[in-house]
Amino acid sequence: MGIGIILQELIDTCNTNVKEISRETKVPASTIYSIIKRDNKNANISDLYKIAHHLGVTLDYFYEGNANSNISLSSHEKTVITAYRNQPDMQGAVDRLLGIQEEEKVVVFQAARSKNNTPPGYVEVPKSLIDKLKNAPDFDGDL
């Protein structure tokens, strides 16, 4: 079974659609439709990661299917998960209540990099990375 069939089954199970996934992940709907239609084992890993994260599965799910899944959800649990996904404004409160908050992010200014000509701009990085950089030893030598 290819990625496309698994993705379509997951979309159906999660009671969502390609347009919703596209809007939430910023992966073009045409790309998602193409993954489903081609139904092979190859897909852009970055796009697939975004889709997997949005649908609450790992990348392995697309390569192993749900055959190795030892978690079965009751209809109530599926309803709760669907409600959670349909209420993005409430997700932060629910995460805090359950103690499963995502890592805090910090917006920082990223200077231009000559390696790939990335223009300067603001980016989000995990707060833990900022803490590591603050605690990094000083270095005055040439790189």
N, C-alpha and C positions, 0 to 999 in steps of 0.2 A: 504494500500500500504506500502510495507516494504522499508527499507533504500536502498536496492540494486536497485530497480526500480527507485527510486527518484534520486540516484546517477547516474545511466545510462542516464536518461533523462537530468540531469544537464550537464553531460559530452558532450552529443550530442548538447545541447543548446549552450554550451560554445565553441563548435567546437574544442575540444581537445581530448585526448585519455589517456588511463590508463598509458602508458609508460611515457608520458609527465608529468602527475601528479606525478607519482612515482619519476621521476628524480628531480622534483622541491620540493617535500615534504619529500623525503627520506623514504616514506612509501613503502615497497616492492610491486611491481606490483602484486605478487601472493596474497598479503593481499587484495588489492583493488579488484582484480577479485573475490576473495572469498566473499567479502562483497556484490558484485553485484549478484553472483550466489546464495548465501544463502537467500538473500532478506528477512531478518527478522528485528526485531526492536533492535537487539543487535549488537554492534560493539565496538571495542576498542575505548574509548572516545578520547584518545590522537591522534590516527591515524585519526579518523573522524574529529577532530578539525583541524588538519593540512590540510586535504583535503578540508574542508569547507573554511578555510582561503584562500587557493590557488584559490578556485573557486569563492570567493567573496560572500559567504553566511554565515549565522550563523548556529550553531548546530541545532537550532530550525527548520531550513528549512528541515532537514532530518526527523524530527518527525511530523512536521505539513505540509510538502510538500510546494508547493507554493500557496496553497489555500488561505492563509492569507496575501499573498503579495498584497499590494495595489500599487505597482510600476509596470508600464508597460513600456517597452523600445521600442523605435522606431527601425527600422532596422538600421538607422544610428548610434544610441547609441550602439546597439549590435556590430556593426562593429568597433566602437571606442574602446569598451571594449576588443574585441578580439585582436585588434591591440596593445593595451596597454599590454595585457598579453603575446603577442608574442614578445614584445620588452623589456625584463627585464633591459637592459642597459639604456633605456630611462625613465624608471618608476620613478626614483628619480627626474629627471628634471621636469617631468609632475606633480608629487606630489608637488614639490616646487612651480611650476607655479600656481597650484590650491589651494595652502595653506593647503594641507592635508598630510604633511610630517609625516612619522612614527617617533616615539620617538627615539631620538638619543641613541645609545647604546655605552657602554664602555667595553673594554676587561680588566678583572681583574684576578688576580691569586686566585684560590680557594684552600684553604688548605684541607688536607684530613679530612674527617668526620668519626668518629668511628661508628656512628649509622648505616650507610649502606655501610661502607667500600669504599666510593668514593675516588679514588686516587686523589692526588693533580693535578691541571691543570688549564689552562686558560679557562674562560667562558665569555660570553657576558651578561651584565646586563643593564637594563635601566638606563640612566643617572640620572633620577629622584630618583632612589633608592640610588645611590651614594650620591646625594645631601641630602637625608634624613639621611643617616648614618653620614655624616659630621656634620649635625646639631643636632644629637642625644646627649642627656646629657651623661656626663662621669659617669662611674660606677666602683667603686673600690672594691666592695664587692664580696663575693663568689656567684656563680650561683647556 
